[in-house]
Amino acid sequence: MSITGGINLSPECQATVTQLSMKRAQANKDKAKLRYIIFDFENNYETIVVSKTGEEAQGKSAKEEYEDFLQAFTSPNLSSLAVYDMPYITKAGATHSTPILVHFNADNNDSTQKRIWNTTS
């Protein structure tokens, strides 16, 4: 699959995002429940691949899980894109989550990588 600027998306990306989005489906009950997916480039900025995933942590608060995600996601010399399954509580008290797209571009990062991520996201 090709996205903006001729950059390819690896099949693993789509499968992993589907796993995160469909984690509550009956067919996925035995699979790990992902909280986040971090993406990176391969082949000289030609292909986007899954760099790292994080599972829901039993016994951790939503804030602690988010802090774990930020630690894995941000770096002084990194530009990156991620999908984070943000948990929230409805007015009725039910716990839900929704995937959000997060883009991080370090100030001191290489301008080529910044430009490519900006056009990709």
Secondary structure, DSSP 8 states (H G I E B T S, - for coil): -EEGGGEEE-HHHHHHHHHHHTTTSGGGTTS--EEEEEEEEETTTTEEEEEEEEE--TT--HHHHHHHHHHHH--TT-EEEEEEEEEEE-TTS-EEEEEEEEEEE-TTS-HHHHHHHHHH-
